[in-house]
Amino acid sequence: MMQGIDRIPDSAGHIVMKEDGAVVASGGDLENDEVMADQLMRLTRLSLKVLQSSNSSANFRRLSVIWDDFQYVITVSNHRVFVCKRRPDPVV
Amino acid sequence: MQTPDVNDRSRLLNNPVGDGSATRPVNSYGSAMPSQQKGNEQSALNQILQQTASDIIDVAALDSQSLEHSDYVDRARQYSNRLTVMCNTGRTRSRGWMPAGVAAPQVVLASPPVSPLDVQLVTSMAEHASQSVREMKVKHKEDLVVPFTVP
């Protein structure tokens, strides 16, 4: 179910959701964060909708929401939304 | 400290409503109704009885109004058909909208993040685009209303 996303090296938290928005698993900073889960789900839905309306075959592989010191990376797999909050080392 | 006639049983109000000094309301049931209206009263009672009987849902008697067997089978089939249709549409709606996506989410999520240069590029492009849109203006060149020359 987790598919090892809790073992990503610079991960600060993760959420796995079903496509109806139900949280299947969560951990780290995002543990039991229903509000964040809802917002990330809405963002994912919106992105998919925008892509599907422009080109039916297009789809994103990874969606990155980038902040100064961390980022949310989102991907869809097997009708589930996998979100990981990462704190990558600052690239010099 | 207490005066002798004031104790816990003495009345706090001097003239309570119920002590008989106030005038009682006239008993409107017996005295106000003349005896000749007794028949009307009887019919009114019957009416109430009938109304009550028609309002009652007799649960015990519902069993007697059983459906015909063919009707029962028809309805059962109709309901199960509708249920199947509803289930199918619900599933396709909830399953269909999201693409299958990638095969290995952990690999995609763990792959190196978008490089800062790319982020910078996207940010600057978006800024340029928004600035261009903001500076877009309509230039007045010729008259919008053109008078037709009527001969």
gemmi code that builds the backbone of each chain (N, CA, C; Angstrom):
import gemmi

chains = {
    "A": [
        ("MET", (0.849, -1.205, 0.000), (0.000, 0.000, 0.000), (0.879, 1.249, 0.000)),
        ("MET", (1.932, 1.226, 0.843), (2.795, 2.397, 0.942), (3.775, 2.467, -0.215)),
        ("GLN", (4.122, 1.308, -0.762), (5.068, 1.223, -1.865), (6.377, 1.923, -1.544)),
        ("GLY", (6.750, 1.942, -0.299), (8.067, 2.447, 0.090), (8.240, 3.954, 0.053)),
        ("ILE", (7.124, 4.700, 0.014), (7.330, 6.144, -0.069), (7.704, 6.738, 1.289)),
        ("ASP", (7.608, 5.910, 2.350), (8.050, 6.397, 3.651), (9.560, 6.235, 3.805)),
        ("ARG", (10.190, 5.675, 2.773), (11.649, 5.468, 2.891), (12.423, 6.386, 1.951)),
        ("ILE", (11.771, 7.442, 1.479), (12.479, 8.399, 0.635), (13.435, 9.192, 1.530)),
        ("PRO", (14.697, 9.292, 1.133), (15.733, 9.809, 2.049), (15.423, 11.173, 2.667)),
        ("ASP", (15.063, 12.183, 1.850), (14.868, 13.515, 2.436), (13.395, 13.799, 2.748)),
        ("SER", (12.631, 12.730, 2.954), (11.197, 12.903, 3.206), (10.947, 13.481, 4.602)),
        ("ALA", (10.014, 14.446, 4.649), (9.630, 15.008, 5.941), (8.200, 14.616, 6.283)),
        ("GLY", (7.559, 13.896, 5.383), (6.187, 13.473, 5.637), (5.571, 12.941, 4.371)),
        ("HIS", (4.489, 12.183, 4.515), (3.854, 11.629, 3.317), (2.377, 11.387, 3.569)),
        ("ILE", (1.617, 11.354, 2.466), (0.195, 11.020, 2.523), (-0.116, 10.136, 1.318)),
        ("VAL", (-0.904, 9.124, 1.530), (-1.428, 8.329, 0.424), (-2.948, 8.431, 0.492)),
        ("MET", (-3.549, 8.834, -0.648), (-4.999, 9.032, -0.666), (-5.632, 8.206, -1.767)),
        ("LYS", (-6.861, 7.799, -1.544), (-7.636, 7.208, -2.627), (-8.205, 8.344, -3.470)),
        ("GLU", (-8.755, 7.981, -4.629), (-9.177, 9.058, -5.525), (-10.412, 9.802, -5.018)),
        ("ASP", (-11.110, 9.253, -4.032), (-12.217, 10.015, -3.453), (-11.735, 10.912, -2.318)),
        ("GLY", (-10.429, 10.939, -2.068), (-9.889, 11.832, -1.056), (-9.662, 11.186, 0.292)),
        ("ALA", (-10.039, 9.921, 0.418), (-9.849, 9.241, 1.698), (-8.366, 8.963, 1.918)),
        ("VAL", (-7.893, 9.313, 3.110), (-6.483, 9.125, 3.408), (-6.249, 7.660, 3.775)),
        ("VAL", (-5.355, 7.016, 3.032), (-5.054, 5.613, 3.290), (-3.913, 5.500, 4.295)),
        ("ALA", (-2.922, 6.378, 4.140), (-1.780, 6.333, 5.045), (-1.185, 7.727, 5.142)),
        ("SER", (-0.561, 8.023, 6.284), (0.094, 9.322, 6.438), (1.187, 9.181, 7.478)),
        ("GLY", (2.152, 10.101, 7.403), (3.245, 10.014, 8.365), (4.080, 11.281, 8.356)),
        ("GLY", (4.930, 11.409, 9.334), (5.822, 12.559, 9.418), (5.055, 13.851, 9.664)),
        ("ASP", (5.475, 14.922, 8.982), (4.826, 16.232, 9.141), (3.356, 16.179, 8.731)),
        ("LEU", (3.038, 15.281, 7.830), (1.685, 15.253, 7.276), (0.798, 14.221, 7.981)),
        ("GLU", (1.265, 13.681, 9.070), (0.485, 12.657, 9.750), (-0.840, 13.226, 10.249)),
        ("ASN", (-1.922, 12.579, 9.831), (-3.285, 12.969, 10.216), (-3.616, 14.414, 9.872)),
        ("ASP", (-2.949, 14.977, 8.886), (-3.223, 16.362, 8.504), (-4.318, 16.370, 7.438)),
        ("GLU", (-5.574, 16.347, 7.925), (-6.705, 16.245, 7.005), (-6.833, 17.474, 6.109)),
        ("VAL", (-6.540, 18.642, 6.688), (-6.698, 19.886, 5.927), (-5.723, 19.902, 4.759)),
        ("MET", (-4.469, 19.571, 5.063), (-3.449, 19.549, 4.016), (-3.801, 18.490, 2.971)),
        ("ALA", (-4.268, 17.347, 3.436), (-4.633, 16.272, 2.509), (-5.719, 16.750, 1.553)),
        ("ASP", (-6.700, 17.439, 2.098), (-7.800, 17.942, 1.265), (-7.288, 18.931, 0.228)),
        ("GLN", (-6.391, 19.830, 0.661), (-5.874, 20.839, -0.274), (-5.024, 20.206, -1.363)),
        ("LEU", (-4.193, 19.234, -0.977), (-3.365, 18.570, -1.974), (-4.225, 17.786, -2.960)),
        ("MET", (-5.307, 17.189, -2.422), (-6.210, 16.440, -3.292), (-6.867, 17.377, -4.296)),
        ("ARG", (-7.290, 18.553, -3.827), (-7.941, 19.504, -4.735), (-6.974, 19.998, -5.797)),
        ("LEU", (-5.736, 20.213, -5.371), (-4.712, 20.642, -6.322), (-4.494, 19.575, -7.397)),
        ("THR", (-4.423, 18.316, -6.964), (-4.221, 17.220, -7.909), (-5.390, 17.123, -8.879)),
        ("ARG", (-6.610, 17.207, -8.343), (-7.802, 17.126, -9.193), (-7.797, 18.238, -10.227)),
        ("LEU", (-7.473, 19.434, -9.751), (-7.473, 20.590, -10.663), (-6.436, 20.395, -11.767)),
        ("SER", (-5.247, 19.941, -11.398), (-4.194, 19.746, -12.400), (-4.618, 18.712, -13.435)),
        ("LEU", (-5.203, 17.611, -12.934), (-5.641, 16.571, -13.871), (-6.718, 17.110, -14.795)),
        ("LYS", (-7.621, 17.909, -14.221), (-8.731, 18.445, -15.026), (-8.198, 19.384, -16.104)),
        ("VAL", (-7.251, 20.238, -15.718), (-6.690, 21.183, -16.693), (-6.007, 20.426, -17.818)),
        ("LEU", (-5.226, 19.391, -17.442), (-4.508, 18.635, -18.465), (-5.472, 17.880, -19.359)),
        ("GLN", (-6.522, 17.285, -18.744), (-7.453, 16.490, -19.539), (-8.256, 17.352, -20.488)),
        ("SER", (-8.539, 18.611, -20.076), (-9.329, 19.461, -20.950), (-8.485, 19.969, -22.118)),
        ("SER", (-7.161, 20.096, -21.918), (-6.335, 20.586, -23.007), (-5.955, 19.457, -23.965)),
        ("ASN", (-5.602, 18.323, -23.428), (-5.219, 17.202, -24.285), (-5.543, 15.918, -23.527)),
        ("SER", (-6.369, 15.083, -24.139), (-6.904, 13.949, -23.390), (-5.802, 12.943, -23.034)),
        ("SER", (-4.717, 12.914, -23.802), (-3.691, 11.915, -23.520), (-2.622, 12.441, -22.565)),
        ("ALA", (-2.603, 13.735, -22.348), (-1.555, 14.299, -21.507), (-1.818, 14.000, -20.038)),
        ("ASN", (-0.739, 13.847, -19.334), (-0.856, 13.619, -17.904), (0.472, 13.981, -17.255)),
        ("PHE", (0.415, 14.362, -16.012), (1.696, 14.677, -15.374), (2.256, 13.431, -14.706)),
        ("ARG", (3.566, 13.403, -14.694), (4.259, 12.300, -14.040), (4.490, 12.654, -12.574)),
        ("ARG", (4.885, 13.879, -12.392), (5.094, 14.338, -11.023), (4.725, 15.809, -10.942)),
        ("LEU", (4.031, 16.144, -9.880), (3.611, 17.529, -9.675), (4.399, 18.054, -8.475)),
        ("SER", (5.156, 19.136, -8.667), (5.964, 19.665, -7.572), (5.411, 21.016, -7.134)),
        ("VAL", (5.183, 21.147, -5.843), (4.798, 22.439, -5.280), (5.997, 22.916, -4.477)),
        ("ILE", (6.679, 23.902, -5.032), (8.002, 24.224, -4.512), (7.967, 25.480, -3.649)),
        ("TRP", (8.453, 25.352, -2.442), (8.625, 26.483, -1.542), (10.115, 26.693, -1.341)),
        ("ASP", (10.448, 27.704, -0.571), (11.863, 28.013, -0.435), (12.640, 26.875, 0.227)),
        ("ASP", (12.076, 26.312, 1.306), (12.865, 25.328, 2.045), (12.276, 23.920, 1.999)),
        ("PHE", (11.152, 23.745, 1.321), (10.644, 22.373, 1.180), (9.755, 22.326, -0.044)),
        ("GLN", (9.356, 21.132, -0.419), (8.449, 21.000, -1.557), (7.558, 19.771, -1.395)),
        ("TYR", (6.360, 19.891, -1.948), (5.477, 18.736, -2.007), (5.614, 18.129, -3.390)),
        ("VAL", (5.883, 16.837, -3.453), (5.890, 16.158, -4.745), (4.719, 15.173, -4.747)),
        ("ILE", (3.952, 15.253, -5.827), (2.707, 14.492, -5.925), (2.776, 13.612, -7.160)),
        ("THR", (2.339, 12.386, -7.037), (2.215, 11.545, -8.216), (0.980, 10.666, -8.058)),
        ("VAL", (0.495, 10.169, -9.202), (-0.695, 9.320, -9.203), (-0.263, 7.938, -9.641)),
        ("SER", (-0.688, 6.951, -8.896), (-0.362, 5.578, -9.258), (-1.485, 4.665, -8.801)),
        ("ASN", (-1.938, 3.829, -9.718), (-2.952, 2.826, -9.379), (-4.176, 3.470, -8.702)),
        ("HIS", (-4.668, 4.563, -9.267), (-5.838, 5.285, -8.768), (-5.633, 5.797, -7.355)),
        ("ARG", (-4.387, 6.031, -7.000), (-4.108, 6.622, -5.691), (-3.180, 7.806, -5.860)),
        ("VAL", (-3.315, 8.743, -4.939), (-2.475, 9.934, -4.980), (-1.410, 9.798, -3.894)),
        ("PHE", (-0.162, 9.842, -4.300), (0.957, 9.736, -3.368), (1.595, 11.109, -3.229)),
        ("VAL", (1.678, 11.582, -2.010), (2.278, 12.889, -1.759), (3.460, 12.696, -0.820)),
        ("CYS", (4.538, 13.377, -1.134), (5.697, 13.329, -0.241), (6.171, 14.758, 0.000)),
        ("LYS", (6.375, 15.086, 1.241), (6.936, 16.401, 1.568), (8.437, 16.211, 1.718)),
        ("ARG", (9.195, 16.887, 0.854), (10.647, 16.677, 0.869), (11.366, 17.956, 1.255)),
        ("ARG", (12.453, 17.757, 1.951), (13.359, 18.872, 2.281), (14.697, 18.571, 1.640)),
        ("PRO", (14.823, 18.875, 0.362), (16.090, 18.566, -0.288), (17.200, 19.472, 0.224)),
        ("ASP", (18.401, 18.938, 0.178), (19.559, 19.753, 0.575), (19.693, 20.906, -0.400)),
        ("PRO", (19.955, 22.096, 0.105), (20.081, 23.240, -0.800), (21.206, 23.007, -1.805)),
        ("VAL", (20.843, 23.125, -3.085), (21.821, 22.904, -4.146), (22.693, 24.146, -4.277)),
        ("VAL", (24.006, 23.931, -4.216), (24.921, 25.079, -4.306), (25.111, 25.476, -5.769)),
    ],
    "B": [
        ("MET", (-35.979, 37.338, 65.047), (-35.891, 38.185, 63.869), (-37.152, 38.044, 63.036)),
        ("GLN", (-37.665, 36.772, 62.936), (-38.882, 36.570, 62.154), (-40.105, 36.987, 62.948)),
        ("THR", (-41.034, 37.578, 62.219), (-42.311, 37.844, 62.870), (-43.043, 36.519, 63.052)),
        ("PRO", (-43.835, 36.377, 64.118), (-44.407, 35.070, 64.470), (-45.298, 34.472, 63.384)),
        ("ASP", (-46.003, 35.310, 62.588), (-46.923, 34.713, 61.614), (-46.245, 34.438, 60.273)),
        ("VAL", (-44.927, 34.687, 60.150), (-44.240, 34.360, 58.893), (-43.358, 33.158, 59.138)),
        ("ASN", (-43.676, 32.055, 58.505), (-42.798, 30.882, 58.556), (-42.715, 30.279, 57.166)),
        ("ASP", (-42.160, 29.076, 57.131), (-41.948, 28.499, 55.799), (-43.250, 28.074, 55.134)),
        ("ARG", (-44.334, 28.000, 55.877), (-45.600, 27.601, 55.274), (-46.517, 28.780, 54.954)),
        ("SER", (-46.122, 29.948, 55.364), (-47.009, 31.086, 55.101), (-46.929, 31.496, 53.647)),
        ("ARG", (-47.984, 32.032, 53.138), (-48.047, 32.410, 51.733), (-47.263, 33.680, 51.482)),
        ("LEU", (-46.568, 33.704, 50.362), (-45.784, 34.885, 50.025), (-46.672, 35.933, 49.367)),
        ("LEU", (-47.657, 35.481, 48.633), (-48.559, 36.423, 47.975), (-49.808, 36.590, 48.827)),
        ("ASN", (-50.276, 37.818, 48.920), (-51.437, 38.073, 49.750), (-52.698, 37.476, 49.166)),
        ("ASN", (-52.824, 37.646, 47.848), (-54.067, 37.210, 47.225), (-53.767, 36.373, 45.986)),
        ("PRO", (-53.399, 35.113, 46.201), (-53.072, 34.284, 45.046), (-54.293, 34.074, 44.167)),
        ("VAL", (-54.017, 33.734, 42.925), (-55.107, 33.630, 41.953), (-56.091, 32.550, 42.346)),
        ("GLY", (-55.587, 31.468, 42.901), (-56.455, 30.310, 43.085), (-57.217, 30.300, 44.383)),
        ("ASP", (-57.276, 31.376, 45.117), (-57.891, 31.267, 46.442), (-59.387, 31.516, 46.433)),
        ("GLY", (-59.990, 31.627, 45.280), (-61.446, 31.681, 45.245), (-62.019, 33.066, 45.182)),
        ("SER", (-61.216, 34.061, 45.465), (-61.797, 35.398, 45.450), (-61.989, 35.913, 44.024)),
        ("ALA", (-61.117, 35.404, 43.097), (-61.301, 35.824, 41.712), (-62.513, 35.128, 41.111)),
        ("THR", (-63.080, 35.744, 40.090), (-64.267, 35.135, 39.486), (-63.839, 33.945, 38.637)),
        ("ARG", (-64.528, 32.816, 38.840), (-64.190, 31.627, 38.056), (-64.739, 31.756, 36.647)),
        ("PRO", (-64.050, 31.209, 35.685), (-64.606, 31.213, 34.334), (-65.855, 30.341, 34.258)),
        ("VAL", (-66.780, 30.764, 33.436), (-68.035, 30.027, 33.316), (-67.755, 28.688, 32.645)),
        ("ASN", (-68.325, 27.633, 33.188), (-68.148, 26.323, 32.590), (-68.862, 26.295, 31.243)),
        ("SER", (-68.105, 26.377, 30.182), (-68.722, 26.577, 28.869), (-69.227, 25.282, 28.264)),
        ("TYR", (-68.869, 24.147, 28.873), (-69.289, 22.896, 28.241), (-70.746, 22.572, 28.547)),
        ("GLY", (-71.070, 22.634, 29.828), (-72.436, 22.215, 30.190), (-73.454, 23.323, 30.021)),
        ("SER", (-73.191, 24.400, 30.660), (-74.233, 25.409, 30.762), (-74.374, 26.230, 29.491)),
        ("ALA", (-73.236, 26.410, 28.761), (-73.320, 27.286, 27.607), (-74.022, 26.612, 26.442)),
        ("MET", (-74.069, 25.253, 26.440), (-74.657, 24.572, 25.301), (-76.091, 24.165, 25.593)),
        ("PRO", (-77.029, 24.651, 24.838), (-78.409, 24.264, 25.087), (-78.629, 22.783, 24.813)),
        ("SER", (-79.639, 22.225, 25.456), (-79.854, 20.779, 25.363), (-80.302, 20.366, 23.962)),
        ("GLN", (-80.906, 21.328, 23.215), (-81.381, 20.919, 21.896), (-80.244, 20.643, 20.912)),
        ("GLN", (-79.028, 21.079, 21.275), (-77.913, 20.833, 20.351), (-77.230, 19.506, 20.614)),
        ("LYS", (-77.838, 18.671, 21.426), (-77.183, 17.409, 21.757), (-77.025, 16.526, 20.533)),
        ("GLY", (-77.997, 16.591, 19.625), (-77.899, 15.802, 18.395), (-76.696, 16.217, 17.576)),
        ("ASN", (-76.523, 17.536, 17.470), (-75.358, 18.044, 16.746), (-74.066, 17.564, 17.382)),
        ("GLU", (-74.091, 17.579, 18.712), (-72.907, 17.129, 19.438), (-72.598, 15.671, 19.099)),
        ("GLN", (-73.664, 14.869, 19.042), (-73.491, 13.448, 18.719), (-72.879, 13.265, 17.329)),
        ("SER", (-73.409, 14.052, 16.385), (-72.887, 13.910, 15.019), (-71.448, 14.396, 14.937)),
        ("ALA", (-71.142, 15.449, 15.684), (-69.754, 15.936, 15.697), (-68.825, 14.871, 16.253)),
        ("LEU", (-69.278, 14.183, 17.311), (-68.460, 13.104, 17.886), (-68.234, 12.000, 16.868)),
        ("ASN", (-69.331, 11.662, 16.148), (-69.194, 10.615, 15.132), (-68.187, 11.020, 14.066)),
        ("GLN", (-68.264, 12.304, 13.714), (-67.337, 12.805, 12.695), (-65.888, 12.649, 13.150)),
        ("ILE", (-65.686, 13.014, 14.423), (-64.335, 12.875, 14.973), (-63.891, 11.423, 14.919)),
        ("LEU", (-64.826, 10.518, 15.280), (-64.495, 9.088, 15.258), (-64.088, 8.645, 13.855)),
        ("GLN", (-64.892, 9.077, 12.865), (-64.603, 8.667, 11.492), (-63.265, 9.228, 11.032)),
        ("GLN", (-63.049, 10.499, 11.374), (-61.788, 11.140, 10.988), (-60.601, 10.376, 11.569)),
        ("THR", (-60.718, 10.036, 12.843), (-59.636, 9.313, 13.509), (-59.415, 7.961, 12.842)),
        ("ALA", (-60.539, 7.277, 12.537), (-60.405, 5.952, 11.929), (-59.717, 6.035, 10.572)),
        ("SER", (-60.023, 7.096, 9.819), (-59.401, 7.183, 8.497), (-57.951, 7.630, 8.591)),
        ("ASP", (-57.626, 8.336, 9.701), (-56.237, 8.786, 9.839), (-55.302, 7.682, 10.318)),
        ("ILE", (-55.867, 6.692, 10.941), (-55.014, 5.654, 11.539), (-54.444, 4.752, 10.445)),
        ("ILE", (-53.164, 4.439, 10.575), (-52.561, 3.435, 9.707), (-52.488, 2.154, 10.511)),
        ("ASP", (-53.292, 1.197, 10.106), (-53.336, -0.048, 10.858), (-52.225, -0.964, 10.363)),
        ("VAL", (-51.173, -1.054, 11.163), (-50.017, -1.833, 10.731), (-50.372, -3.313, 10.629)),
        ("ALA", (-51.181, -3.770, 11.529), (-51.505, -5.195, 11.530), (-52.273, -5.587, 10.279)),
        ("ALA", (-53.064, -4.628, 9.735), (-53.883, -4.960, 8.578), (-53.106, -4.860, 7.270)),
        ("LEU", (-51.872, -4.353, 7.330), (-51.121, -4.171, 6.086), (-50.775, -5.509, 5.438)),
        ("ASP", (-50.610, -6.527, 6.266), (-50.241, -7.825, 5.715), (-51.305, -8.367, 4.780)),
        ("SER", (-52.547, -7.991, 5.069), (-53.626, -8.565, 4.264), (-53.585, -8.019, 2.836)),
        ("GLN", (-53.062, -6.759, 2.678), (-53.018, -6.206, 1.323), (-51.749, -6.677, 0.616)),
        ("SER", (-51.601, -7.954, 0.449), (-50.360, -8.454, -0.142), (-50.370, -8.245, -1.651)),
        ("LEU", (-49.163, -8.154, -2.232), (-49.038, -7.945, -3.672), (-49.353, -9.248, -4.409)),
        ("GLU", (-49.757, -9.061, -5.626), (-49.845, -10.225, -6.495), (-48.433, -10.754, -6.721)),
        ("HIS", (-48.340, -12.038, -6.900), (-47.003, -12.626, -7.038), (-46.264, -12.074, -8.263)),
        ("SER", (-46.995, -11.905, -9.357), (-46.346, -11.414, -10.588), (-45.851, -9.982, -10.377)),
        ("ASP", (-46.689, -9.178, -9.707), (-46.269, -7.810, -9.404), (-44.998, -7.809, -8.579)),
        ("TYR", (-45.006, -8.692, -7.595), (-43.851, -8.772, -6.701), (-42.587, -9.095, -7.485)),
        ("VAL", (-42.672, -10.064, -8.373), (-41.499, -10.461, -9.165), (-41.066, -9.316, -10.066)),
        ("ASP", (-42.075, -8.645, -10.682), (-41.761, -7.517, -11.568), (-41.005, -6.435, -10.823)),
        ("ARG", (-41.526, -6.093, -9.677), (-40.882, -5.014, -8.914), (-39.489, -5.404, -8.476)),
        ("ALA", (-39.340, -6.644, -8.033), (-38.017, -7.085, -7.592), (-37.017, -6.964, -8.732)),
        ("ARG", (-37.461, -7.350, -9.931), (-36.555, -7.280, -11.077), (-36.219, -5.817, -11.401)),
        ("GLN", (-37.265, -4.978, -11.376), (-37.056, -3.560, -11.679), (-36.062, -2.928, -10.712)),
        ("TYR", (-36.259, -3.205, -9.404), (-35.379, -2.605, -8.410), (-33.952, -3.103, -8.580)),
        ("SER", (-33.789, -4.392, -8.827), (-32.421, -4.910, -8.935), (-31.749, -4.359, -10.183)),
        ("ASN", (-32.535, -4.160, -11.263), (-31.971, -3.549, -12.466), (-31.469, -2.143, -12.169)),
        ("ARG", (-32.332, -1.372, -11.509), (-31.940, 0.009, -11.194), (-30.702, 0.049, -10.319)),
        ("LEU", (-30.657, -0.877, -9.360), (-29.522, -0.932, -8.448), (-28.243, -1.226, -9.220)),
        ("THR", (-28.329, -2.149, -10.164), (-27.142, -2.485, -10.963), (-26.669, -1.272, -11.751)),
        ("VAL", (-27.640, -0.587, -12.372), (-27.286, 0.593, -13.171), (-26.614, 1.642, -12.298)),
        ("MET", (-27.201, 1.889, -11.116), (-26.640, 2.895, -10.217), (-25.235, 2.514, -9.792)),
        ("CYS", (-25.046, 1.252, -9.441), (-23.724, 0.812, -8.992), (-22.702, 0.991, -10.101)),
        ("ASN", (-23.086, 0.616, -11.328), (-22.135, 0.697, -12.429), (-21.736, 2.135, -12.713)),
        ("THR", (-22.728, 3.030, -12.786), (-22.393, 4.419, -13.087), (-21.549, 5.019, -11.977)),
        ("GLY", (-21.888, 4.694, -10.721), (-21.124, 5.233, -9.603), (-19.679, 4.795, -9.668)),
        ("ARG", (-19.472, 3.517, -10.028), (-18.115, 3.008, -10.046), (-17.314, 3.665, -11.165)),
        ("THR", (-17.949, 3.777, -12.344), (-17.190, 4.369, -13.440), (-16.879, 5.828, -13.145)),
        ("ARG", (-17.815, 6.483, -12.468), (-17.544, 7.894, -12.190), (-16.402, 8.038, -11.203)),
        ("SER", (-16.395, 7.205, -10.158), (-15.374, 7.374, -9.144), (-14.044, 6.746, -9.597)),
        ("ARG", (-14.104, 5.715, -10.458), (-12.872, 5.047, -10.870), (-12.285, 5.696, -12.113)),
        ("GLY", (-13.174, 6.251, -12.930), (-12.728, 6.614, -14.258), (-11.989, 7.927, -14.343)),
        ("TRP", (-12.249, 8.831, -13.423), (-11.722, 10.176, -13.665), (-10.225, 10.252, -13.458)),
        ("MET", (-9.682, 9.392, -12.601), (-8.257, 9.504, -12.330), (-7.479, 8.529, -13.207)),
        ("PRO", (-6.442, 8.999, -13.869), (-5.678, 8.098, -14.721), (-4.927, 7.068, -13.892)),
        ("ALA", (-4.493, 6.018, -14.569), (-3.785, 4.949, -13.862), (-2.483, 5.474, -13.267)),
        ("GLY", (-1.841, 6.398, -13.946), (-0.659, 7.028, -13.397), (0.585, 6.187, -13.576)),
        ("VAL", (1.584, 6.481, -12.776), (2.884, 5.826, -12.942), (2.877, 4.475, -12.246)),
        ("ALA", (3.857, 3.651, -12.610), (3.901, 2.300, -12.062), (4.551, 2.274, -10.684)),
        ("ALA", (5.588, 3.063, -10.521), (6.349, 3.009, -9.266), (6.378, 4.399, -8.636)),
        ("PRO", (5.411, 4.714, -7.781), (5.344, 6.073, -7.217), (6.573, 6.439, -6.390)),
        ("GLN", (7.135, 5.432, -5.687), (8.266, 5.782, -4.809), (9.480, 6.230, -5.610)),
        ("VAL", (9.629, 5.654, -6.822), (10.766, 6.055, -7.661), (10.560, 7.482, -8.161)),
        ("VAL", (9.319, 7.766, -8.594), (9.020, 9.099, -9.111), (9.201, 10.149, -8.021)),
        ("LEU", (8.723, 9.825, -6.824), (8.800, 10.803, -5.730), (10.237, 10.974, -5.247)),
        ("ALA", (11.022, 9.904, -5.321), (12.382, 9.982, -4.796), (13.370, 10.515, -5.821)),
        ("SER", (12.959, 10.635, -7.072), (13.892, 11.127, -8.082), (14.254, 12.577, -7.773)),
        ("PRO", (15.398, 13.022, -8.265), (15.894, 14.355, -7.893), (14.871, 15.448, -8.174)),
        ("PRO", (14.758, 16.416, -7.299), (13.762, 17.478, -7.486), (14.083, 18.343, -8.707)),
        ("VAL", (13.085, 19.093, -9.100), (13.255, 19.995, -10.228), (14.399, 20.953, -9.915)),
        ("SER", (15.259, 21.139, -10.894), (16.452, 21.950, -10.608), (16.067, 23.415, -10.431)),
        ("PRO", (16.779, 24.112, -9.561), (16.462, 25.521, -9.278), (16.473, 26.375, -10.534)),
        ("LEU", (17.335, 26.004, -11.482), (17.393, 26.772, -12.724), (16.072, 26.679, -13.475)),
        ("ASP", (15.530, 25.456, -13.511), (14.242, 25.279, -14.195), (13.139, 26.071, -13.497)),
        ("VAL", (13.161, 26.017, -12.172), (12.164, 26.760, -11.401), (12.278, 28.247, -11.702)),
        ("GLN", (13.520, 28.698, -11.747), (13.768, 30.116, -12.028), (13.264, 30.475, -13.425)),
        ("LEU", (13.509, 29.574, -14.368), (13.064, 29.803, -15.740), (11.540, 29.938, -15.788)),
        ("VAL", (10.849, 28.977, -15.144), (9.386, 29.004, -15.163), (8.868, 30.269, -14.503)),
        ("THR", (9.498, 30.633, -13.364), (9.052, 31.822, -12.650), (9.222, 33.075, -13.509)),
        ("SER", (10.395, 33.178, -14.145), (10.635, 34.401, -14.923), (9.722, 34.438, -16.144)),
        ("MET", (9.476, 33.261, -16.779), (8.565, 33.232, -17.918), (7.165, 33.675, -17.499)),
        ("ALA", (6.721, 33.170, -16.346), (5.380, 33.535, -15.870), (5.313, 35.026, -15.589)),
        ("GLU", (6.402, 35.565, -15.022), (6.422, 37.001, -14.739), (6.348, 37.812, -16.025)),
        ("HIS", (7.120, 37.372, -17.024), (7.096, 38.072, -18.305), (5.711, 38.028, -18.918)),
        ("ALA", (5.107, 36.830, -18.879), (3.781, 36.685, -19.475), (2.779, 37.594, -18.788)),
        ("SER", (2.827, 37.603, -17.466), (1.845, 38.410, -16.744), (2.088, 39.895, -16.997)),
        ("GLN", (3.351, 40.270, -17.127), (3.660, 41.675, -17.406), (3.155, 42.063, -18.802)),
        ("SER", (3.338, 41.137, -19.754), (2.867, 41.409, -21.109), (1.361, 41.607, -21.135)),
        ("VAL", (0.680, 40.717, -20.416), (-0.790, 40.817, -20.394), (-1.197, 42.143, -19.766)),
        ("ARG", (-0.466, 42.544, -18.719), (-0.825, 43.767, -18.012), (-0.626, 44.997, -18.912)),
        ("GLU", (0.378, 44.916, -19.754), (0.681, 46.076, -20.592), (-0.086, 46.087, -21.902)),
        ("MET", (-0.904, 45.079, -22.076), (-1.692, 45.021, -23.309), (-2.749, 46.130, -23.295)),
        ("LYS", (-2.811, 46.901, -24.396), (-3.751, 48.011, -24.436), (-4.441, 48.052, -25.783)),
        ("VAL", (-5.620, 48.590, -25.777), (-6.332, 48.780, -27.034), (-5.991, 50.162, -27.564)),
        ("LYS", (-5.504, 50.205, -28.819), (-5.113, 51.484, -29.393), (-6.235, 51.976, -30.305)),
        ("HIS", (-6.628, 53.186, -30.058), (-7.703, 53.740, -30.878), (-7.141, 54.251, -32.195)),
        ("LYS", (-7.581, 53.647, -33.316), (-7.014, 54.047, -34.608), (-8.063, 54.650, -35.528)),
        ("GLU", (-9.212, 53.972, -35.587), (-10.232, 54.515, -36.472), (-11.589, 54.439, -35.796)),
        ("ASP", (-12.553, 55.073, -36.364), (-13.869, 55.139, -35.749), (-14.533, 53.771, -35.722)),
        ("LEU", (-15.170, 53.491, -34.571), (-15.889, 52.226, -34.473), (-17.181, 52.290, -35.254)),
        ("VAL", (-17.822, 53.418, -35.250), (-19.100, 53.574, -35.942), (-18.827, 54.192, -37.315)),
        ("VAL", (-19.146, 53.446, -38.334), (-18.896, 53.933, -39.700), (-20.225, 54.355, -40.317)),
        ("PRO", (-20.386, 55.624, -40.694), (-21.654, 56.047, -41.283), (-21.766, 55.574, -42.736)),
        ("PHE", (-22.900, 54.902, -42.999), (-23.133, 54.474, -44.383), (-23.629, 55.674, -45.196)),
        ("THR", (-23.104, 55.801, -46.393), (-23.554, 56.914, -47.244), (-24.826, 56.504, -47.969)),
        ("VAL", (-25.926, 57.046, -47.490), (-27.215, 56.707, -48.100), (-27.439, 57.632, -49.300)),
        ("PRO", (-27.648, 57.074, -50.488), (-27.838, 57.918, -51.666), (-29.161, 58.686, -51.627)),
    ],
}
model = gemmi.Model(1)
for chain_id, residues in chains.items():
    chain = gemmi.Chain(chain_id)
    for i, (resn, *xyz) in enumerate(residues, 1):
        res = gemmi.Residue()
        res.name, res.seqid = resn, gemmi.SeqId(i, " ")
        for name, pos in zip(("N", "CA", "C"), xyz):
            atom = gemmi.Atom()
            atom.name, atom.element = name, gemmi.Element(name[0])
            atom.pos, atom.b_iso = gemmi.Position(*pos), 0.0
            res.add_atom(atom)
        chain.add_residue(res)
    model.add_chain(chain)
structure = gemmi.Structure()
structure.add_model(model)
structure.setup_entities()
